[in-house]
Amino acid sequence: GSGFRPFCAAMAAERISTSNSGLGQFVFLDGTKLAVGWGSSVVIDKYIFNDDNSVKKLTIRAAKGTFRWISGSSPSSAYQIVTPAGTIGVRGT
């Protein structure tokens, strides 16, 4: 079922959906933060980390709704955000 699941692991190719009254917040190993707004859906397309917990490749796909992304300590080239309107490359982190 759905509901509050603190400290649960997110997997590659996993869809994260919130209800019309729910929110989701996720912190990745390198400190990257993803907040998913109410009635929204994102997919973690790629989730590859190096042995030192830095990101090798982290790609999310925004399927519906709103989200907020704060990149972590990994190089900006490791992050990619795909939206219905196009792909966002993260720079200047």
C-alpha distances in whole Angstrom, upper triangle without the diagonal:
4,7,10,10,14,16,14,16,16,17,19,18,15,14,13,12,13,12,16,16,14,16,15,18,19,22,23,26,29,28,27,24,22,21,18,19,18,17,17,16,18,18,20,22,24,24,27,28,32,33,34,30,32,30,32,29,26,26,23,23,22,21,21,21,23,23,25,26,28,30,30,33,33,36,35,36,32,30,29,27,27,27,28,31,32,32,32,34,34,37,39,36
4,7,8,12,14,12,14,14,16,19,18,14,12,11,9,9,9,13,13,11,12,12,15,16,19,21,24,26,25,24,21,19,17,15,16,14,13,14,14,15,16,18,21,23,22,26,27,31,32,32,29,30,28,30,28,25,24,21,21,20,19,18,18,19,19,22,23,25,27,28,31,31,34,33,33,30,28,27,25,25,25,26,29,30,29,30,31,31,34,36,33
4,6,10,13,12,14,15,17,20,20,16,14,12,11,9,9,12,11,9,10,10,13,15,18,20,23,26,24,23,20,18,16,14,15,13,14,15,15,16,18,19,22,24,23,26,27,31,32,32,28,29,28,30,28,25,24,22,22,21,20,19,19,19,19,21,22,24,26,27,30,31,33,32,33,31,28,28,25,26,26,27,30,31,30,30,32,31,34,35,32
4,6,10,10,13,14,17,20,20,16,15,12,12,10,11,14,12,9,10,9,11,12,15,18,20,23,21,20,18,16,14,14,14,14,15,15,16,17,18,19,22,24,22,25,26,29,30,29,26,27,26,29,27,24,24,21,22,21,21,20,19,19,18,19,20,22,24,24,27,28,31,31,32,29,27,27,25,26,26,28,30,31,30,29,31,29,32,33,30
4,7,6,9,11,14,17,18,15,15,12,13,12,14,17,16,12,12,10,11,11,13,15,18,21,19,19,17,15,15,14,16,16,17,17,16,17,17,17,21,22,20,22,23,26,26,26,23,25,24,26,25,22,22,20,21,21,21,21,21,20,19,20,20,21,23,22,25,26,29,29,30,27,25,26,24,25,26,28,31,31,29,29,30,28,31,32,29
4,6,9,11,15,18,20,16,17,14,15,14,16,19,17,14,12,10,10,10,11,13,15,18,16,17,15,14,14,15,17,17,19,18,18,18,18,18,21,22,19,22,21,24,24,24,21,23,22,25,24,21,22,20,22,22,23,23,22,21,19,19,19,20,21,20,23,24,28,28,29,26,24,25,24,26,27,29,32,31,30,29,29,27,30,31,27
4,7,9,13,16,18,15,16,14,16,16,19,22,20,16,15,11,10,9,9,11,12,15,14,15,13,14,14,15,18,19,21,20,19,18,18,16,20,20,17,19,18,21,21,20,17,19,19,22,22,19,20,19,21,22,23,24,23,22,19,19,18,18,19,18,20,21,25,25,27,24,22,23,23,25,26,29,31,31,29,27,28,26,28,29,25
4,7,10,13,15,12,14,12,14,15,18,21,20,16,15,11,11,9,11,11,13,16,16,16,14,14,15,15,18,19,20,19,17,16,15,14,17,17,15,17,17,20,20,21,17,20,19,21,20,18,19,18,20,20,21,22,22,21,19,19,19,19,20,19,21,22,25,25,26,23,22,22,22,23,25,27,30,29,27,27,27,26,28,29,26
4,6,10,12,10,12,11,15,16,19,23,22,18,16,13,12,9,10,9,11,14,14,14,14,14,15,16,19,20,21,19,17,15,14,12,15,14,12,14,14,17,17,18,15,17,16,18,17,15,16,15,18,19,20,22,22,21,19,19,18,19,18,18,20,20,23,23,24,20,19,20,20,21,23,26,28,27,25,25,25,24,26,28,25
4,7,9,7,9,9,12,14,18,21,21,17,15,12,11,9,10,9,11,14,14,13,13,12,13,13,17,18,19,16,14,12,10,8,11,11,9,12,13,17,18,19,15,16,15,16,15,12,13,12,14,15,17,18,19,19,16,17,16,17,17,17,19,18,21,21,21,18,16,17,16,18,20,22,25,24,22,21,22,21,24,26,23
4,6,5,9,10,14,16,20,23,24,20,18,15,15,12,13,11,13,15,16,15,15,14,16,16,19,21,21,18,15,12,10,7,9,9,7,10,12,16,17,19,15,16,14,15,13,11,12,11,14,16,17,19,21,20,18,19,18,19,18,18,20,19,21,21,21,17,16,16,16,17,19,22,25,23,21,21,21,21,25,26,24
4,5,9,11,14,18,21,24,25,22,20,17,16,14,15,12,14,16,17,15,16,15,17,17,20,22,21,18,14,12,8,5,6,5,5,8,11,15,17,19,16,16,13,13,11,9,9,9,11,14,15,18,20,20,18,19,17,19,18,18,20,18,20,19,19,15,14,14,14,15,17,19,22,21,18,19,19,19,23,25,23
4,7,10,13,16,20,22,24,21,20,17,17,15,17,15,17,19,20,18,18,16,17,16,19,20,19,16,12,10,6,5,5,7,9,12,15,19,21,23,19,19,16,16,13,11,10,9,10,12,13,16,18,19,17,19,18,20,20,20,23,21,22,21,20,17,16,14,14,13,15,17,20,19,17,19,19,20,24,27,25
4,6,10,13,16,19,21,18,16,14,15,13,15,14,17,19,19,17,16,14,15,14,17,18,17,14,10,8,6,6,7,10,10,14,16,20,22,23,20,20,18,18,15,13,12,10,10,12,12,14,17,17,16,18,17,20,19,20,23,22,23,22,22,19,17,16,15,15,16,18,21,20,19,20,21,21,25,27,25
4,6,10,13,16,18,15,14,12,14,13,16,16,19,21,20,18,16,13,14,11,14,14,13,10,7,6,4,7,9,12,13,16,19,23,25,26,22,22,20,20,17,14,12,10,9,10,9,11,13,14,13,16,16,19,20,21,24,23,25,23,23,20,18,16,14,14,14,15,19,19,18,19,21,21,25,27,26
4,7,10,13,14,11,10,8,10,10,13,14,18,19,19,16,14,11,11,8,11,11,11,8,6,5,6,8,11,14,14,18,20,23,25,26,22,22,20,21,18,15,13,10,10,10,10,11,12,12,11,14,14,17,18,20,23,23,24,23,23,21,18,17,15,15,15,16,20,20,19,19,21,21,25,27,24
4,7,10,11,9,9,8,11,12,16,17,21,23,21,19,16,13,11,8,9,9,7,6,4,7,9,11,14,17,18,21,23,27,29,29,26,26,23,25,22,18,16,13,12,10,9,9,10,11,11,14,16,19,21,22,26,26,27,26,26,24,21,19,16,16,15,16,20,20,20,21,23,23,27,29,27
4,7,8,5,6,7,10,13,16,18,22,24,22,19,16,13,11,7,7,6,5,5,7,9,12,14,18,20,20,24,26,29,31,31,27,27,25,27,24,21,19,15,15,13,12,10,10,10,11,14,16,19,21,23,27,27,29,27,28,26,23,21,18,18,17,18,21,22,22,22,25,24,28,29,27
4,5,5,8,10,13,16,20,22,26,27,25,23,20,16,14,10,9,6,5,7,9,13,15,18,21,24,24,28,29,33,35,35,31,31,29,31,28,24,23,19,18,15,14,12,11,12,14,17,19,22,25,27,30,31,33,31,32,30,26,25,22,21,20,20,23,25,25,25,28,28,31,33,31
4,6,9,12,15,18,22,24,28,29,27,25,21,18,15,11,9,5,4,8,11,14,18,20,23,26,27,30,32,36,37,37,33,33,31,33,30,26,25,21,19,16,15,12,10,12,14,17,20,23,26,28,32,32,34,32,33,31,28,26,23,22,20,20,23,25,26,26,29,28,32,33,31
4,7,11,14,17,21,24,27,29,26,24,20,17,14,12,9,6,7,10,13,16,19,22,25,27,27,31,32,36,37,37,33,33,31,34,31,27,26,22,21,18,18,15,13,13,14,17,20,23,26,27,31,32,34,32,34,32,28,27,24,24,22,23,25,27,28,27,30,29,32,33,31
4,7,10,14,17,20,24,25,23,21,17,14,11,9,7,5,7,9,11,14,17,19,22,24,24,27,28,32,33,33,29,29,28,30,28,24,23,19,19,17,16,14,12,12,13,15,17,20,23,24,28,29,31,29,31,29,26,25,22,22,21,22,25,26,26,25,28,27,30,31,29
4,7,10,14,17,20,22,19,17,13,11,7,6,5,5,8,8,10,12,15,16,20,22,21,25,25,29,30,30,26,26,24,27,25,21,20,17,17,15,15,13,11,10,10,11,14,16,19,21,24,25,28,26,28,26,22,22,19,20,19,21,23,24,24,23,24,23,26,27,25
4,7,10,13,17,18,16,14,11,8,6,5,7,8,10,9,10,10,13,14,17,19,18,21,22,25,27,26,22,23,21,24,22,18,17,14,15,14,15,14,12,11,9,10,12,14,16,18,21,22,25,23,25,23,20,19,17,18,18,20,23,23,22,21,23,21,24,25,23
4,7,10,14,15,12,11,7,6,4,6,9,11,14,12,12,12,14,13,17,18,16,19,19,23,24,23,19,20,18,21,20,16,16,14,16,15,16,16,14,12,10,9,10,11,14,14,18,19,22,21,23,20,18,18,16,18,19,21,23,23,22,20,21,19,22,23,20
4,7,10,12,9,8,6,5,6,8,12,14,16,14,13,12,13,11,15,15,13,16,16,19,20,19,16,16,15,18,17,13,14,12,15,15,17,17,16,14,11,10,10,11,12,12,15,16,19,18,20,18,15,16,15,18,19,22,24,23,21,19,20,18,21,21,18
4,7,8,6,6,5,6,9,12,15,18,20,18,17,14,15,13,16,15,13,14,14,16,17,16,12,13,13,16,15,12,14,13,16,17,19,20,19,17,13,12,10,10,10,9,12,13,17,17,19,16,14,16,16,19,20,24,25,24,22,20,19,17,19,20,16
4,6,5,5,6,8,11,14,17,20,22,19,18,15,14,11,14,13,9,11,10,13,14,13,9,10,9,12,12,10,12,12,16,17,20,21,21,19,15,14,11,10,9,8,10,11,14,15,16,13,12,14,15,18,20,23,25,23,21,19,18,16,18,19,15
4,6,7,10,12,15,18,21,24,26,23,21,18,17,14,16,14,10,10,8,10,11,9,6,7,8,11,12,11,14,15,19,20,23,25,25,22,19,17,14,13,11,9,10,10,14,15,17,13,13,16,17,21,23,27,28,26,23,21,20,17,19,19,16
4,6,9,12,15,18,22,25,27,24,22,19,19,15,17,15,12,11,9,10,11,9,6,5,7,10,12,11,14,15,19,20,24,25,25,22,19,16,13,11,9,5,6,7,10,12,14,11,12,15,17,20,23,26,27,25,22,19,18,15,16,16,12
4,6,10,13,16,19,22,25,22,21,18,18,16,18,16,14,14,12,14,15,13,9,9,10,14,14,12,15,15,19,20,23,24,23,20,16,14,11,8,7,4,7,9,12,13,16,13,13,16,16,20,22,26,27,25,22,19,18,15,16,16,12
4,7,10,13,17,20,22,19,18,15,15,13,15,14,12,13,12,14,16,15,11,10,9,13,12,10,12,12,15,16,19,20,20,17,13,11,7,6,4,4,7,9,11,11,14,11,10,12,13,16,18,22,23,21,18,16,15,12,14,14,11
4,7,10,13,16,19,16,16,13,14,13,16,15,14,16,15,18,20,18,14,14,13,16,15,12,13,12,15,15,18,18,17,14,10,8,6,5,6,7,11,12,15,14,16,14,12,14,13,16,17,21,22,21,19,16,16,13,16,16,13
4,6,10,13,15,12,12,10,11,11,14,14,13,16,16,19,22,20,17,16,14,17,15,12,12,10,12,11,14,14,13,11,7,6,5,7,8,10,14,15,17,15,17,15,12,13,11,14,15,18,19,19,17,15,15,14,16,17,15
4,7,10,12,10,11,10,13,13,16,17,16,20,20,23,25,24,20,20,18,21,19,15,15,12,13,12,14,13,11,9,5,5,7,9,12,14,17,18,20,19,21,19,16,16,13,15,15,18,20,20,18,17,18,16,19,20,18
4,7,9,6,7,8,11,12,15,17,17,21,22,25,27,27,23,22,20,22,20,16,15,12,12,9,11,10,8,6,4,7,9,12,14,17,20,21,23,21,22,20,17,16,13,14,14,16,18,19,18,17,19,18,21,22,20
4,6,6,8,10,14,15,19,21,21,24,25,29,31,30,26,26,24,26,23,20,18,15,14,11,12,10,7,5,5,8,11,14,17,20,24,24,26,24,25,24,20,19,16,16,15,17,18,20,20,19,21,20,23,24,23
4,5,9,12,15,17,21,23,23,27,28,32,34,33,29,29,27,29,26,23,21,17,16,13,13,10,8,8,9,12,15,18,21,23,27,28,29,27,29,27,23,22,19,19,17,18,20,22,22,22,24,24,27,28,27
4,7,11,14,17,20,23,23,27,29,33,35,34,31,30,28,30,27,23,21,17,15,12,11,8,6,8,10,14,17,20,23,25,29,29,31,28,29,28,24,22,19,18,16,16,19,21,22,22,25,25,28,30,28
4,7,11,14,16,19,20,24,26,29,32,31,28,27,25,26,23,19,17,13,12,8,8,5,4,6,8,11,14,17,20,22,26,26,27,25,26,24,20,18,15,15,13,13,16,18,18,18,21,21,25,27,25
4,7,10,13,16,17,21,23,27,29,29,26,25,22,23,20,17,14,10,9,6,5,5,6,8,9,12,14,17,19,21,25,24,26,23,24,22,18,16,13,12,11,12,15,16,16,17,20,20,24,26,25
4,7,9,12,13,17,19,23,26,26,22,22,19,20,16,13,10,7,6,4,5,7,8,9,8,11,12,15,16,18,22,21,22,20,20,18,15,13,10,10,9,11,14,14,14,14,16,17,21,23,22
4,6,9,11,14,17,21,23,24,21,20,17,18,14,11,9,6,5,7,7,10,12,13,12,14,13,16,17,18,21,20,21,19,19,17,14,12,10,10,11,12,16,15,14,15,16,17,21,24,22
4,6,7,11,13,17,20,20,17,17,13,14,11,8,6,4,6,9,11,13,15,15,13,14,13,15,15,16,19,17,18,17,17,14,11,10,10,10,12,15,17,16,14,15,15,16,19,22,20
4,7,10,13,17,20,21,18,17,14,13,10,8,5,5,7,10,11,15,17,17,15,17,15,17,16,18,20,18,18,17,16,13,11,10,10,9,12,14,17,15,13,14,15,16,19,22,21
4,6,10,13,16,18,15,14,10,10,6,5,5,7,9,13,15,18,20,20,17,18,15,17,15,16,17,15,16,15,14,10,10,9,10,11,15,17,19,17,14,15,14,15,18,21,19
4,7,10,13,14,11,11,8,8,6,5,7,9,12,15,17,20,21,20,18,18,15,16,14,14,15,13,14,15,14,10,10,11,12,14,17,20,22,20,17,16,16,15,18,21,18
4,7,10,12,9,9,6,5,5,6,9,12,15,18,21,24,25,24,21,20,17,17,15,14,14,12,13,14,13,9,10,12,15,16,20,23,25,22,19,18,17,16,19,21,18
4,7,8,6,6,4,5,7,8,12,14,18,21,23,26,27,25,22,21,18,17,14,12,12,10,12,14,13,10,11,14,16,19,22,26,27,24,21,20,18,17,19,20,17
4,5,5,5,6,6,9,11,15,18,21,24,27,30,30,29,25,24,20,19,16,14,12,10,12,15,14,11,14,17,19,22,26,29,30,27,23,22,20,19,20,21,18
4,5,7,9,10,13,15,18,21,24,27,30,32,33,31,28,26,23,22,19,16,14,13,15,18,18,15,17,20,23,26,29,32,34,31,27,26,23,22,23,23,21
4,6,9,10,14,15,19,21,25,27,30,32,33,31,27,25,22,20,17,13,11,10,13,16,17,14,16,20,23,26,29,32,33,31,27,25,23,21,21,21,18
4,6,9,11,12,16,18,22,24,27,29,29,27,23,22,18,17,14,11,10,9,12,15,15,12,14,17,20,23,26,29,31,28,24,23,21,18,20,20,17
4,7,9,10,14,16,20,22,26,28,28,26,22,20,17,15,11,9,7,5,8,11,12,9,11,15,17,21,24,27,28,25,22,20,17,15,16,16,13
4,5,7,10,13,17,19,22,25,25,23,20,18,15,14,10,9,8,6,8,9,9,6,8,11,14,17,20,24,25,22,18,17,14,13,14,15,13
4,7,10,14,17,20,23,26,27,25,22,21,17,16,13,12,12,8,9,10,9,6,8,11,14,17,21,24,25,22,18,17,14,14,15,17,15
4,6,10,13,16,19,22,23,22,19,18,15,15,12,12,13,10,10,10,8,5,6,8,11,13,17,20,21,18,14,14,12,12,14,16,15
4,7,10,13,16,19,20,18,15,15,12,13,10,11,12,10,11,10,10,6,5,6,8,11,14,18,19,16,13,12,11,11,14,16,14
4,7,10,13,16,17,16,14,14,12,13,12,13,15,13,13,12,11,8,6,5,6,7,11,14,16,13,10,10,10,11,14,17,16
4,6,9,12,13,13,11,12,10,13,12,14,17,15,16,14,14,12,8,7,5,6,9,12,14,12,10,10,11,12,16,18,17
4,6,9,11,11,11,13,12,15,15,18,21,19,19,17,16,15,11,9,6,5,6,8,11,10,9,10,12,14,17,20,20
4,6,8,8,8,11,11,15,16,19,22,21,21,18,18,17,14,11,7,6,5,7,10,10,10,11,14,15,18,21,20
4,7,9,10,14,15,18,19,22,25,24,25,22,22,20,17,14,11,9,7,7,11,12,12,14,17,18,22,25,24
4,7,9,13,15,19,20,23,27,26,27,24,24,23,19,17,13,11,9,9,11,13,15,16,19,20,23,26,25
4,7,11,13,17,20,23,26,26,27,24,25,24,20,18,14,13,10,11,13,15,16,16,19,20,23,25,24
4,7,10,14,16,20,23,23,24,21,23,22,18,16,13,13,11,12,13,15,15,15,17,17,20,22,21
4,7,10,13,16,20,20,21,18,20,19,15,14,11,12,11,13,15,15,15,13,16,15,18,19,18
4,7,10,13,17,18,19,16,18,17,14,13,11,13,13,16,16,16,15,13,14,13,15,16,15
4,6,9,13,14,15,13,15,14,10,11,9,12,13,16,17,16,14,11,12,10,12,14,12
4,7,10,11,13,11,14,13,11,12,12,15,16,20,20,19,16,13,13,10,11,12,9
4,7,8,9,8,11,10,8,10,11,15,17,20,21,19,16,13,11,8,9,10,7
4,6,8,9,12,10,9,13,14,18,20,24,24,22,19,16,14,11,12,11,8
4,7,9,11,10,11,14,17,20,23,27,27,24,21,18,16,12,12,11,8
4,6,8,7,8,12,15,18,21,25,25,23,19,16,14,11,11,11,8
4,5,6,8,11,14,18,21,24,24,21,17,15,12,9,9,9,7
4,5,6,9,12,15,18,21,21,18,14,11,8,5,5,7,6
4,6,8,11,14,17,21,20,17,13,11,7,7,7,9,9
4,7,10,13,17,20,20,17,13,12,9,8,10,12,11
4,7,10,13,17,17,14,11,9,7,6,9,11,10
4,7,10,13,14,11,7,6,5,6,10,13,13
4,7,10,11,9,6,5,7,8,12,15,14
4,7,8,6,4,6,9,11,15,18,18
4,5,5,6,8,11,13,16,20,20
4,6,8,11,14,17,20,23,23
4,7,9,13,16,18,22,23
4,7,10,13,16,19,20
4,7,10,13,16,17
4,6,9,13,14
4,6,10,11
4,7,7
4,6
4
